[in-house]
Amino acid sequence: MTSILFIVFLPLLAAAIAGLGNRALGNTVAKSLTTGALFVSCFLSWPIFIGFMTGSLGESVTPVLHFMTSGTFDARWALRVDALTSVMLVVITSVSALVHLYSWGYMAEDPDQPRFFAYLSLFTFAMLMLVTADNLIQMFFGWEGVGLASYLLIGFWFRKPSANAAAIKAFVVNRVGDLGFMLGIFGTYLVFNTVSIPEILHAAPSMAGSTIGFLGHRFDTMTVLCLLLFVGAMGKSAQLGLHTWLPDAMEGPTPVSALIHAATMVTAGVFMVCRLSPMFETSPTALHFVTFIGAATCFFAATIGTTQTDIKRVIAYSTCSQLGYMFFAAGVGAYGAAMFHLFTHAFFKALLFLGAGSVIHAMHHEQDMRFYGGLRKHIPITFWAMLLGTLAITGVGLPFLGIGFAGFHSKDGIIEASWAAGAPGAFWAGVIAALLTSFYSWRLMFLTFWGKPRWAASEHIQHAVHDAHGHGHGHAHDDPAAEDAGHEVDAHARGVDEIPTGTAGYHPHESPLNMLVPLIALSIGAVAAGFVFHGWFIDPTAGENFWRGSIAFNEHLMHSMHGVPVWVKLAATVVMLLGFAGAWVAYIARTDIPARFTATFDVLYQFLLNKWYFDELYDLLFVRPAFAIGRLLWHKGDEGTIDRFGPNGSAWVVQFGSRVASRVQTGYVYTYAFVMLIGLTAAVTWVIAG
């Protein structure tokens, strides 16, 4: 399948040319080259996906090069394409192509556009290498590639201290997860004597029940391997405990957020678990752990999303929560449902992020929702796009009729699968998270597009009016040294009704066409992706034919999923309506409720607003001790020992010897005669004594 070579390597070629040519190529050439390459990859990916849906294509492996050989270790560089890969190809290339096009407008005034587009294409290439991997070494190459690209993109505005800090945080936290992933790969090779994924999956059932020595004890072999591999997934996909980098990743430009959260980096962990699902099926303990972490993350992130005021952070925690759905679906054995939600989530989450970017663009890069209000009349296309994205993520649909937006089919399917699999804890976590998802999603919509304009209190808007009236028009994101768009607002102004209103003479504007076209395209996916494709992902018969062994498709579970009680099928829809009603009452009908609630339940509010204090806890447990150890080694070890007895000590010896020698070198003849006499006396004494 030669087309896969073009799909994977065109983004790399475009990234290399745009990155090395940089400003010598000019903005237009660099943007055209990278965006064109991604659209070509996208157009080549969809026929592969459709081919697997229709049954006209089967699994193929395209050799690239012989990478490493050492004894029995053999890592070929080959591109594997099966049904699972085909899903990821269309998700990655479609979203990335639209993000590239969107960036033409969003980054129009940035002076470093070639570098930005080169990073985007490099990111896409790394993810494509990950999902087409035929062995664990190649997967690790793509795994680390997306980590590197995310570091470059999050810290793109490198003169901004908060962006640098966020990039380093993402890199360091992911290294923790990657340690587990590496140990899992090492252990897998030790057990199976190969890194070939097909060979490992074929041999995995034979290792069920065996034990392996680890940390001085004997443990179940497959449990150890799967848990270590899953630690890598926890870091890359921001699951509970290793999630702290994800909200800080919002420091990068908004198109970066859409690409990381919708199509690439954070979905890598879900893909890896589904790719290695035959391994995980051999260890019930590992599956229970995956289910627990996924369900806990799903609930935890949703609670935080209800209190955030930065529009991008609300959507970021939404991503974290939706990834939890995918993981606990995989944990209960519903791998098809997990991949289905990954597929639909890519469309509506990219839509929400790019829609948020359009809002931020209209509001002169103000990101605090408390300074929005009444925008639906000013930016109508953005409003309708985000409305469709909200309907999709909250799961609006008609149960039993099979009619609904994308999230209705995929998220509700996961909730039903968790009940059918006998995992009530995951089921209730999913239901509660669905309630909270509906609440914070409609809260975002109401604060942004309804109510009175609250722009007067925004420093960004005031600066925009000032620039427009007397000093030209500028954009906050064009200044790499610009401060974070979020504002520190006095605690008493938590209730939206207490924030001063007024327009400050500023008039929001709709985004340019190259930003709106991707929104329209993604809106179609948010509306239709669930309805059109649900049969191939989770239908017992069609799903089995589609996946064809690329994942451990549980046909029995899929049958059971469709036979759950009526109240289970209605649960997600009911809580979705309750969440909508709660947000409408609090932010439209009775706008005094948020302020009164936060005043009454201040401890709970602060707990959620401060993200369960994970950052503070990690700062206390890890960051401060690490800095203390670093200072100790610096002052006592490096300066006090190494420098003192090394270069500084050597310099002192030379200096001391020089001072002694300088006293001898006086320049007087009698001094030299005296020294010669002493030397002669010593020589005669040595001869006589000898």
FIKEBA-519607 format. One line per field, with one value per residue (C-alpha): residue number from 1; x, y, z; chain. Coordinates in steps of 0.25 Angstrom, whole numbers, plus 2048, in hexadecimal, padded with zeros to 3 digits. Example, Ala and Ser with C-alpha at 12.3 -4.5 7.8 and 13.67 -1.06 7.14 Angstrom:
# residues 2
k 1,2 $
east 831,837 $
north 7EE,7FC $
up 81F,81D $
c A,A $
***
This chain:
# residues 690
k 1,2,3,4,5,6,7,8,9,10,11,12,13,14,15,16,17,18,19,20,21,22,23,24,25,26,27,28,29,30,31,32,33,34,35,36,37,38,39,40,41,42,43,44,45,46,47,48,49,50,51,52,53,54,55,56,57,58,59,60,61,62,63,64,65,66,67,68,69,70,71,72,73,74,75,76,77,78,79,80,81,82,83,84,85,86,87,88,89,90,91,92,93,94,95,96,97,98,99,100,101,102,103,104,105,106,107,108,109,110,111,112,113,114,115,116,117,118,119,120,121,122,123,124,125,126,127,128,129,130,131,132,133,134,135,136,137,138,139,140,141,142,143,144,145,146,147,148,149,150,151,152,153,154,155,156,157,158,159,160,161,162,163,164,165,166,167,168,169,170,171,172,173,174,175,176,177,178,179,180,181,182,183,184,185,186,187,188,189,190,191,192,193,194,195,196,197,198,199,200,201,202,203,204,205,206,207,208,209,210,211,212,213,214,215,216,217,218,219,220,221,222,223,224,225,226,227,228,229,230,231,232,233,234,235,236,237,238,239,240,241,242,243,244,245,246,247,248,249,250,251,252,253,254,255,256,257,258,259,260,261,262,263,264,265,266,267,268,269,270,271,272,273,274,275,276,277,278,279,280,281,282,283,284,285,286,287,288,289,290,291,292,293,294,295,296,297,298,299,300,301,302,303,304,305,306,307,308,309,310,311,312,313,314,315,316,317,318,319,320,321,322,323,324,325,326,327,328,329,330,331,332,333,334,335,336,337,338,339,340,341,342,343,344,345,346,347,348,349,350,351,352,353,354,355,356,357,358,359,360,361,362,363,364,365,366,367,368,369,370,371,372,373,374,375,376,377,378,379,380,381,382,383,384,385,386,387,388,389,390,391,392,393,394,395,396,397,398,399,400,401,402,403,404,405,406,407,408,409,410,411,412,413,414,415,416,417,418,419,420,421,422,423,424,425,426,427,428,429,430,431,432,433,434,435,436,437,438,439,440,441,442,443,444,445,446,447,448,449,450,451,452,453,454,455,456,457,458,459,460,461,462,463,464,465,466,467,468,469,470,471,472,473,474,475,476,477,478,479,480,481,482,483,484,485,486,487,488,489,490,491,492,493,494,495,496,497,498,499,500,501,502,503,504,505,506,507,508,509,510,511,512,513,514,515,516,517,518,519,520,521,522,523,524,525,526,527,528,529,530,531,532,533,534,535,536,537,538,539,540,541,542,543,544,545,546,547,548,549,550,551,552,553,554,555,556,557,558,559,560,561,562,563,564,565,566,567,568,569,570,571,572,573,574,575,576,577,578,579,580,581,582,583,584,585,586,587,588,589,590,591,592,593,594,595,596,597,598,599,600,601,602,603,604,605,606,607,608,609,610,611,612,613,614,615,616,617,618,619,620,621,622,623,624,625,626,627,628,629,630,631,632,633,634,635,636,637,638,639,640,641,642,643,644,645,646,647,648,649,650,651,652,653,654,655,656,657,658,659,660,661,662,663,664,665,666,667,668,669,670,671,672,673,674,675,676,677,678,679,680,681,682,683,684,685,686,687,688,689,690 $
east 800,809,7FF,803,811,80B,802,80D,819,812,810,81F,824,81B,820,82F,82E,825,82E,83C,837,830,82F,837,82B,821,814,80B,815,817,808,804,80E,80A,7FB,7FB,803,7F9,7ED,7F4,7F6,7E8,7E2,7EB,7E6,7D7,7D7,7DF,7D5,7C9,7D0,7D0,7C2,7BE,7C7,7CF,7DC,7E3,7EF,7FC,80A,813,822,82A,838,840,841,849,84E,856,856,847,843,83D,836,831,82B,81E,811,805,7F7,7EB,7DD,7E2,7ED,7E3,7DA,7E6,7EB,7DE,7DD,7EB,7EC,7DE,7DF,7EE,7EB,7DF,7E8,7F3,7E8,7E2,7F0,7F1,7E7,7EB,7FA,7F9,801,80B,819,81D,813,81C,822,813,80E,81B,818,80A,80E,819,80F,806,811,815,807,805,812,80C,7FF,805,810,812,81B,81D,82A,823,817,821,827,81A,816,822,821,813,819,824,81A,811,81C,820,811,80D,81A,818,818,825,827,81B,81F,812,813,821,81C,810,819,823,818,812,81F,823,816,816,824,81E,814,81E,827,81B,819,828,828,81C,823,830,828,81F,82C,832,825,822,830,82A,825,81C,80E,807,810,80E,7FF,7FF,808,801,7F6,801,807,7FA,7FC,80C,814,820,82A,828,82E,832,824,81D,811,807,80F,804,7FF,80D,80F,801,802,810,80B,7FE,807,80C,7FD,7FA,805,802,7F3,7F3,7EC,7EA,7F8,7FF,7F5,7FB,802,7F5,7EE,7FC,7FD,7F3,7FF,801,7FA,7EB,7ED,7F8,7ED,7E4,7EE,7F4,7E6,7DE,7E7,7F5,7FC,7F1,7EB,7F8,7F6,7E8,7ED,7F8,7EF,7E6,7F1,7F7,7E9,7EC,7F7,7EE,7E3,7ED,7ED,7E0,7E8,7ED,7DF,7DA,7E4,7E2,7D3,7D5,7DF,7D6,7CA,7D1,7D7,7C9,7C3,7CE,7D1,7C2,7C1,7CC,7C6,7BA,7C2,7CC,7CB,7D5,7CE,7D9,7DB,7CD,7CE,7DC,7D6,7CA,7D5,7DB,7CD,7C9,7D6,7D2,7C6,7CE,7D7,7CD,7C6,7D3,7D4,7C6,7CA,7C2,7CE,7C5,7BD,7CA,7CF,7C1,7C1,7D0,7CB,7BF,7C6,7D0,7C6,7BE,7CA,7D2,7C5,7C4,7D3,7D3,7C6,7CC,7D8,7CE,7C7,7D5,7D9,7CC,7CE,7DC,7E2,7DA,7D9,7D1,7C2,7BE,7C1,7B9,7AA,7A0,7A9,7A0,79B,7A9,7B0,7A4,7AB,7B5,7A8,7A1,7AE,7B0,7A2,7A3,7AF,7A8,79C,7A6,7AF,7A3,79C,78F,787,77A,77C,776,775,784,784,78E,79B,7A8,7AA,79C,7A0,7AE,7AE,7A0,7A6,7B1,7A8,79F,7AB,7B0,7A3,7A2,7B0,7AD,7B4,7AA,7B5,7BA,7AB,7A7,7B4,7B1,7A2,7A7,7B1,7A7,79F,7AB,7AF,7A1,7A2,7AF,7AD,7A1,7A7,7B2,7A7,79E,7AA,7B0,7A4,798,796,79B,7A8,7B3,7BE,7C1,7C8,7D2,7E0,7E2,7D6,7DA,7E7,7E1,7D8,7E4,7EC,7E1,7DE,7EC,7F8,7F4,7EE,7F6,7F4,7F8,7FD,807,80F,817,819,80A,805,7FB,7ED,7E7,7E4,7E5,7D7,7D3,7CC,7BF,7BD,7BC,7AD,7AC,7A1,7AB,7B4,7B3,7AB,7AD,7B4,7C0,7BE,7C3,7BB,7BE,7C1,7BF,7CB,7D0,7CC,7D8,7D4,7C5,7C7,7CD,7C2,7B8,7BF,7C0,7B2,7AE,7B6,7B0,7A2,7A4,7B0,7A8,79C,7A3,7AE,7A9,7A6,7B4,7BA,7B0,7A6,7A8,7A9,7AE,7B8,7BE,7BF,7C5,7CF,7D4,7DD,7E4,7DE,7D8,7CA,7C0,7B4,7AD,7AE,7A9,79D,79B,79D,790,788,78A,77E,776,77A,789,786,77F,789,793,788,781,78D,791,783,785,793,78D,782,78C,795,789,783,791,796,789,77D,783,791,793,794,7A2,7A7,79E,7A2,7B1,7AF,7A8,7B1,7BE,7C6,7C1,7C2,7D0,7D3,7CE,7D3,7E1,7E0,7DF,7ED,7F5,7FF,801,802,80C,814,815,818,821,825,82A,832,838,83C,841,84A,84E,853,85A,861,864,86A,870,873,876,87C,880,887,889,88D,894,89D,89C,89F,89E,8A8,8B1,8B1,8B4,8C0,8C6,8C3,8CA,8D6,8D7,8D8,8E3,8EB,8E9,8F0,8FC,8FD,901,90B,917,924,927,919,91C,92B,925,91B,926,92F,923,921,930,931,925,92B,938,931,929,936,93E,932,930 $
north 800,80B,816,814,819,826,828,826,82D,839,840,83D,842,84F,851,850,859,864,862,863,86E,876,884,883,87C,886,884,880,876,86F,86F,86A,85F,859,85B,855,849,847,848,83E,834,836,833,827,822,822,818,80E,810,80E,802,7FB,7FF,7F8,7EC,7EF,7F1,7E8,7EA,7ED,7F0,7F9,7F8,805,801,7F7,7FF,7F8,7E9,7E4,7D5,7D1,7DF,7E4,7F1,7F3,800,7FD,803,7FA,7FE,7F7,7FB,802,809,80E,814,81C,820,827,82E,833,838,83E,846,84A,84E,857,85C,860,868,86E,873,87B,885,883,885,88F,89A,891,893,885,87E,875,86F,86D,866,85D,859,856,84D,846,843,83D,834,82F,82B,824,81C,818,813,80C,805,7F6,7F5,7FB,802,80A,80D,812,81B,821,822,82A,832,837,83A,843,84A,84D,853,85C,860,863,86B,871,880,87D,88B,889,883,87C,875,870,86B,864,85E,859,853,84C,846,842,83C,834,82F,828,821,81D,817,80D,80B,808,7FE,7F7,7F7,7F1,7E7,7E3,7E0,7D8,7CF,7CE,7D0,7D9,7E7,7E4,7E7,7DC,7D2,7D7,7D7,7C9,7C3,7CB,7C1,7B6,7BF,7C0,7BB,7BB,7C3,7CC,7D2,7E1,7E9,7DD,7D6,7CD,7D3,7CF,7D2,7D8,7E1,7E7,7E9,7EF,7F8,7FE,800,807,810,816,817,81F,829,82B,82B,834,82A,82C,82E,832,83C,849,84D,84D,85A,861,85D,868,872,86E,874,86F,867,85F,85C,857,84E,848,846,841,839,836,836,833,828,820,819,814,810,808,801,7FD,7F9,7F0,7EB,7DC,7DF,7E6,7DB,7D1,7D9,7DC,7E4,7ED,7EF,7F3,7FD,803,804,80A,815,818,819,821,82B,82C,831,839,841,844,84A,854,858,85D,869,86D,87B,87A,875,86C,866,862,85A,855,84E,849,842,83C,837,832,82A,824,81F,818,811,80B,807,7FF,7FA,7F3,7ED,7F7,7FA,7FD,807,80E,810,815,81F,823,824,82D,835,839,841,848,84B,851,859,85E,862,869,86F,874,87A,881,887,88B,891,899,89E,8A2,896,897,889,88B,888,892,89D,898,898,89A,896,88D,89A,89E,891,889,87E,87C,87B,870,868,868,865,859,855,856,84E,843,843,843,837,83D,833,82A,81D,811,818,819,827,831,839,832,831,82B,81E,81D,822,81B,80E,80E,810,805,7FC,7FF,7FA,7EE,7EA,7EA,7F6,7FF,808,80C,80D,817,81F,820,825,82F,834,835,83E,847,847,84C,857,85D,85C,864,86D,870,873,87C,884,886,888,88C,897,8A5,8A9,8AA,8AF,8BC,8B4,8AE,8B4,8AD,8B4,8C2,8C0,8BD,8C9,8D2,8CC,8CD,8DC,8E1,8D7,8CD,8BF,8B4,8A6,8A1,894,89B,89F,893,89B,89D,899,88D,891,88D,897,897,89B,89F,893,89B,89C,88D,88F,893,89D,8A5,8A8,8B6,8B6,8BF,8BE,8C8,8CC,8BF,8B7,8A8,8A3,896,88E,88E,883,87A,879,877,86C,862,865,862,855,850,854,849,83F,843,841,835,82D,825,822,81E,815,80F,802,7FF,802,7FC,7F3,7E5,7DF,7EB,7EF,7E1,7E2,7F0,7ED,7E0,7DD,7EA,7EC,7E2,7E4,7DE,7DA,7D5,7E2,7EA,7E1,7E3,7F2,7F3,7EB,7F3,7F8,804,80D,80A,80F,81B,81F,827,82F,832,837,83F,846,848,84F,858,85C,85F,867,86F,872,877,87F,884,884,886,88C,88E,87F,87E,888,883,875,878,880,875,86A,871,866,85D,868,86B,85C,85A,868,864,857,84E,854,84A,855,859,84B,848,854,850,842,843,850,857,84A,849,858,856,84A,852,85E,854,84D,85B,862,856,84C,854,861,85C,84F,84D,85C,85D,851,851,85D,867,85E,85D,86C,86E,865,86C,879,875,86F,87C,884,87C,87C,88B,88D,885,88C,89A,89E,8A0,899,895,88E,885,883,87F,875,86F,86D,866,85D,85A,857,84E,847,845,840,836,830,82F,829,81F $
up 800,7FB,7FE,80D,80A,805,811,81B,815,80D,81B,81E,811,812,821,81D,811,819,825,81E,814,81F,81C,80F,809,80E,815,80A,804,811,814,807,807,814,813,805,80A,815,80C,802,80E,812,804,804,811,810,804,80D,819,80F,809,817,819,80C,80E,801,808,812,81B,815,819,810,813,814,819,822,82E,839,83A,846,849,84A,84A,83D,83B,82D,829,823,822,826,821,827,82B,838,830,826,831,836,828,825,833,833,825,824,831,82E,820,825,831,826,81E,82B,82F,822,829,837,836,82A,832,839,834,835,82C,825,832,837,82B,82B,839,836,82B,833,83E,833,82E,83B,83E,831,834,841,83C,830,839,836,842,850,84D,841,84A,855,84A,846,855,858,84B,850,85D,857,84D,859,860,854,852,860,862,854,85A,861,866,86F,87C,87F,871,874,882,87B,871,87B,884,878,875,883,887,87A,87D,88A,881,877,881,884,875,872,87E,877,86A,870,878,86C,864,870,870,861,85B,851,84F,843,847,83F,845,853,852,84C,858,863,867,869,874,87C,88A,88A,893,892,89C,89F,8AA,8B2,8B1,8A8,8A1,895,889,880,88C,88E,87F,87D,889,885,877,87C,885,877,873,880,87D,86E,870,87D,886,895,89B,88F,88A,88F,882,87A,87E,87E,86F,86C,86D,85E,853,852,845,84D,858,84D,847,854,85B,84F,846,84A,857,861,859,858,865,861,854,85B,864,859,850,85B,860,85E,868,872,870,877,884,88B,896,88B,885,893,895,887,88A,898,893,887,88F,89A,890,889,896,89B,88F,88D,89B,898,88B,892,899,88F,888,87D,871,86C,87A,87B,86E,872,87E,876,86D,87A,87E,870,870,87D,875,86B,875,87E,871,86D,87C,87B,86E,865,85C,850,858,85D,84F,84B,855,851,843,846,851,847,83F,84A,853,847,844,852,853,846,849,856,84E,845,852,857,84A,84A,858,856,85C,869,86F,87B,879,884,87A,86F,86D,862,857,84F,847,844,840,83B,833,83F,848,83F,83E,84D,84F,846,84E,85B,856,852,85F,868,860,85B,854,855,85C,855,847,845,841,848,847,847,857,858,851,856,864,867,861,86B,877,872,870,87E,884,87B,87F,88D,891,899,89F,891,88D,898,896,887,88A,894,88B,880,889,88C,87E,87A,885,882,873,873,87E,874,869,872,877,86A,860,869,873,874,86E,879,871,879,884,87B,87A,86C,867,86D,866,859,859,85D,851,848,84B,84C,84A,83F,841,847,84C,859,854,84A,856,85B,868,86A,878,87A,874,881,88C,89B,89F,8AD,8B4,8B6,8A7,8A5,8A2,894,898,8A1,895,88F,882,876,868,86B,85C,857,84C,84A,83C,835,831,823,819,81B,829,827,81C,826,830,826,822,830,833,828,830,83D,838,82F,834,83E,836,829,82F,83C,835,831,83F,849,841,845,836,82E,839,839,82A,82A,835,830,83B,83C,84A,854,850,85A,852,85E,866,85A,859,868,867,85E,868,874,87C,877,883,880,871,876,881,879,872,87F,886,879,87A,889,887,87C,885,891,888,882,890,895,88A,883,88C,89A,897,8A6,8A9,8A6,8AF,8BB,8B8,8B9,8C5,8CC,8C8,8C7,8CB,8C1,8B6,8BA,8B9,8AB,8A7,8AB,8A4,8B0,8B4,8AC,8A7,8B6,8BA,8B0,8B2,8C1,8BF,8B2,8AD,8BA,8BF,8B1,8B1,8BF,8BB,8AF,8B7,8C1,8B6,8AF,8BC,8C4,8B9,8AC,8B3,8C0,8BC,8AD,8AA,8B8,8B6,8A6,89E,8A9,8B1,8A6,8A3,8B2,8B1,8A5,8AB,8B8,8B1,8A8,8B5,8BB,8AD,8AC,8B9,8B4,8A7,8AC,8A1,8AB,8A8,8B6,8B7,8AC,8B1,8BE,8B8,8B0,8BC,8C3,8B7,8B7,8C5,8C4,8B8,8C0,8CC,8C4,8BD,8CA,8D1,8C6 $
c A,A,A,A,A,A,A,A,A,A,A,A,A,A,A,A,A,A,A,A,A,A,A,A,A,A,A,A,A,A,A,A,A,A,A,A,A,A,A,A,A,A,A,A,A,A,A,A,A,A,A,A,A,A,A,A,A,A,A,A,A,A,A,A,A,A,A,A,A,A,A,A,A,A,A,A,A,A,A,A,A,A,A,A,A,A,A,A,A,A,A,A,A,A,A,A,A,A,A,A,A,A,A,A,A,A,A,A,A,A,A,A,A,A,A,A,A,A,A,A,A,A,A,A,A,A,A,A,A,A,A,A,A,A,A,A,A,A,A,A,A,A,A,A,A,A,A,A,A,A,A,A,A,A,A,A,A,A,A,A,A,A,A,A,A,A,A,A,A,A,A,A,A,A,A,A,A,A,A,A,A,A,A,A,A,A,A,A,A,A,A,A,A,A,A,A,A,A,A,A,A,A,A,A,A,A,A,A,A,A,A,A,A,A,A,A,A,A,A,A,A,A,A,A,A,A,A,A,A,A,A,A,A,A,A,A,A,A,A,A,A,A,A,A,A,A,A,A,A,A,A,A,A,A,A,A,A,A,A,A,A,A,A,A,A,A,A,A,A,A,A,A,A,A,A,A,A,A,A,A,A,A,A,A,A,A,A,A,A,A,A,A,A,A,A,A,A,A,A,A,A,A,A,A,A,A,A,A,A,A,A,A,A,A,A,A,A,A,A,A,A,A,A,A,A,A,A,A,A,A,A,A,A,A,A,A,A,A,A,A,A,A,A,A,A,A,A,A,A,A,A,A,A,A,A,A,A,A,A,A,A,A,A,A,A,A,A,A,A,A,A,A,A,A,A,A,A,A,A,A,A,A,A,A,A,A,A,A,A,A,A,A,A,A,A,A,A,A,A,A,A,A,A,A,A,A,A,A,A,A,A,A,A,A,A,A,A,A,A,A,A,A,A,A,A,A,A,A,A,A,A,A,A,A,A,A,A,A,A,A,A,A,A,A,A,A,A,A,A,A,A,A,A,A,A,A,A,A,A,A,A,A,A,A,A,A,A,A,A,A,A,A,A,A,A,A,A,A,A,A,A,A,A,A,A,A,A,A,A,A,A,A,A,A,A,A,A,A,A,A,A,A,A,A,A,A,A,A,A,A,A,A,A,A,A,A,A,A,A,A,A,A,A,A,A,A,A,A,A,A,A,A,A,A,A,A,A,A,A,A,A,A,A,A,A,A,A,A,A,A,A,A,A,A,A,A,A,A,A,A,A,A,A,A,A,A,A,A,A,A,A,A,A,A,A,A,A,A,A,A,A,A,A,A,A,A,A,A,A,A,A,A,A,A,A,A,A,A,A,A,A,A,A,A,A,A,A,A,A,A,A,A,A,A,A,A,A,A,A,A,A,A,A,A,A,A,A,A,A,A,A,A,A,A,A,A,A,A,A,A,A,A,A,A,A,A,A,A,A,A,A,A,A,A,A,A,A,A,A,A,A,A,A,A,A,A,A,A,A,A,A,A,A,A,A,A,A,A,A,A,A,A,A,A,A,A,A,A,A,A $
***
